[in-house]
Amino acid sequence: MVNSQPDVQTIDAATQRHARPFSLSAYGEYAVVLLVVSTATLIPSFLGPLAFSTGNIPPSIVLHGFAFLAWYVLVVVQSGLIGARRVSAHKTLGYLSVGFALFLAISGAQMLAGTMTSYDANWSAEHLASRTSFVWAILHALLFFSGSFILAVLACLISSDQSKLEDGG
């Protein structure tokens, strides 16, 4: 039986010929908003103290903070590649980002554990409330990040399976 549909590689090659270098869809614009909001939320606790040397920030937190922001930049870039129909570049960058995602998840879990184990019974009620809020923020970010990444991987696998079915394989 002859398959009347072009294969995925032919579609990808045709798409690449008409690709723009970068184009944001509505999802990409949402990713930019997430980047801006994430950056803004880090100003008082991370970027400000780091820029003005007003706090003693451990290197592991500095590394995690910049990796956290880099992830949101990656989401914007990935959205732009899809918006520009540069599927092949999107896939390549996606595969390369798996290790980065694992690093961020492990780093986030270490931050969460470190924050939770640093409790001091002598803290004021205000300091305890701010630390509790920080724990919830880390937990939320870790769960949201992990869930989003898992959904992206599942979408990739489902897309791959659908392509194989369409090709008859």
C-alpha positions as CSV (number, residue, x, y, z in Angstrom):
1,M,0.0,0.0,0.0
2,V,1.4,3.4,-1.0
3,N,1.3,6.1,1.6
4,S,-0.1,9.3,0.0
5,Q,1.1,11.5,2.8
6,P,4.7,12.9,2.8
7,D,7.0,11.7,5.5
8,V,7.9,13.8,8.5
9,Q,11.4,14.5,7.2
10,T,9.9,15.9,3.9
11,I,7.5,18.1,5.9
12,D,10.3,19.2,8.2
13,A,12.5,20.1,5.3
14,A,9.7,22.0,3.6
15,T,9.0,23.8,6.8
16,Q,12.6,24.7,7.3
17,R,12.7,26.4,3.8
18,H,9.9,28.7,4.8
19,A,11.2,29.3,8.3
20,R,11.7,32.6,9.8
21,P,14.7,33.0,12.2
22,F,12.5,33.6,15.3
23,S,8.8,34.3,15.8
24,L,6.8,34.4,19.0
25,S,3.3,32.8,19.1
26,A,0.8,33.5,21.9
27,Y,2.6,30.8,23.9
28,G,5.9,32.5,23.2
29,E,4.5,35.8,24.4
30,Y,3.3,34.0,27.6
31,A,6.8,32.7,28.0
32,V,8.2,36.2,27.8
33,V,5.8,37.3,30.5
34,L,6.9,34.4,32.7
35,L,10.5,35.5,32.2
36,V,9.8,39.0,33.2
37,V,7.7,38.0,36.2
38,S,10.4,35.5,37.3
39,T,13.1,38.1,37.0
40,A,11.1,40.7,38.9
41,T,10.4,38.3,41.7
42,L,14.1,37.6,42.1
43,I,15.1,41.2,42.4
44,P,14.5,41.7,46.1
45,S,15.9,38.3,47.3
46,F,18.5,37.4,44.8
47,L,19.4,39.9,42.0
48,G,19.5,43.0,44.3
49,P,21.7,41.5,47.0
50,L,23.9,39.9,44.3
51,A,24.3,43.2,42.4
52,F,24.9,45.3,45.4
53,S,26.8,42.8,47.5
54,T,24.4,43.3,50.4
55,G,24.0,39.6,51.2
56,N,26.1,36.6,51.6
57,I,24.7,34.4,48.9
58,P,26.2,30.9,48.7
59,P,27.6,29.9,45.3
60,S,25.0,27.0,45.0
61,I,22.2,29.5,45.2
62,V,23.8,31.9,42.7
63,L,24.3,29.0,40.3
64,H,20.7,27.8,40.8
65,G,19.3,31.4,40.4
66,F,21.0,32.0,37.1
67,A,20.1,28.5,35.9
68,F,16.5,29.2,36.9
69,L,16.5,32.4,34.8
70,A,18.3,30.7,31.9
71,W,15.5,28.1,31.9
72,Y,12.9,30.8,31.2
73,V,15.1,32.2,28.5
74,L,15.3,28.7,27.0
75,V,11.4,28.5,27.1
76,V,11.3,31.8,25.2
77,V,13.8,30.6,22.6
78,Q,12.0,27.2,22.2
79,S,8.7,29.0,21.7
80,G,10.3,31.3,19.1
81,L,11.8,28.4,17.2
82,I,8.4,26.7,17.0
83,G,6.7,30.0,16.0
84,A,9.3,30.3,13.3
85,R,8.6,26.7,12.2
86,R,12.2,25.7,12.9
87,V,11.1,22.3,14.3
88,S,14.5,20.6,13.8
89,A,16.3,23.3,15.8
90,H,13.6,23.1,18.4
91,K,14.0,19.3,18.7
92,T,17.8,19.5,18.9
93,L,17.7,22.1,21.6
94,G,15.0,20.1,23.4
95,Y,17.2,17.0,23.6
96,L,20.2,19.1,24.7
97,S,18.1,20.6,27.5
98,V,17.3,17.3,29.2
99,G,20.5,17.4,31.3
100,F,19.9,21.0,32.2
101,A,16.4,20.2,33.3
102,L,17.7,17.4,35.6
103,F,20.3,19.7,37.0
104,L,17.6,22.3,37.8
105,A,15.3,19.8,39.4
106,I,18.1,18.4,41.6
107,S,19.3,21.9,42.5
108,G,15.8,23.0,43.3
109,A,15.3,19.9,45.5
110,Q,18.5,20.7,47.3
111,M,17.5,24.3,47.8
112,L,14.1,23.2,49.2
113,A,15.8,20.7,51.6
114,G,18.4,23.2,52.7
115,T,15.8,25.9,53.4
116,M,13.6,23.5,55.3
117,T,16.5,22.2,57.5
118,S,17.9,25.6,58.3
119,Y,15.0,26.3,60.7
120,D,16.0,28.1,63.9
121,A,13.6,28.1,66.9
122,N,14.8,31.6,67.8
123,W,13.4,33.2,64.6
124,S,10.9,36.0,65.0
125,A,7.4,35.4,63.8
126,E,8.0,37.6,60.7
127,H,11.2,35.8,59.8
128,L,9.5,32.4,60.2
129,A,6.6,33.6,57.9
130,S,9.0,34.8,55.2
131,R,11.0,31.5,55.4
132,T,7.8,29.5,55.2
133,S,6.7,31.6,52.2
134,F,10.1,30.9,50.6
135,V,9.7,27.1,51.1
136,W,6.3,27.2,49.5
137,A,7.7,29.3,46.6
138,I,10.5,26.8,46.0
139,L,8.1,23.8,46.3
140,H,5.7,25.5,43.8
141,A,8.5,26.3,41.4
142,L,9.9,22.8,41.6
143,L,6.5,21.1,41.1
144,F,5.5,23.5,38.2
145,F,8.9,23.1,36.5
146,S,8.9,19.3,36.8
147,G,5.3,19.1,35.7
148,S,5.9,21.4,32.7
149,F,9.0,19.5,31.7
150,I,7.2,16.1,31.9
151,L,4.3,17.4,29.9
152,A,6.7,18.7,27.2
153,V,8.5,15.3,27.0
154,L,5.1,13.5,26.8
155,A,4.0,15.8,24.0
156,C,7.2,15.1,22.2
157,L,6.7,11.3,22.6
158,I,3.1,11.5,21.5
159,S,4.0,13.6,18.5
160,S,6.7,11.1,17.6
161,D,4.3,8.2,17.9
162,Q,1.7,9.9,15.8
163,S,4.4,10.6,13.1
164,K,5.3,6.9,13.1
165,L,1.6,5.9,12.8
166,E,1.1,8.3,9.9
167,D,4.2,6.8,8.2
168,G,2.8,3.4,8.5
169,G,5.6,2.3,10.9
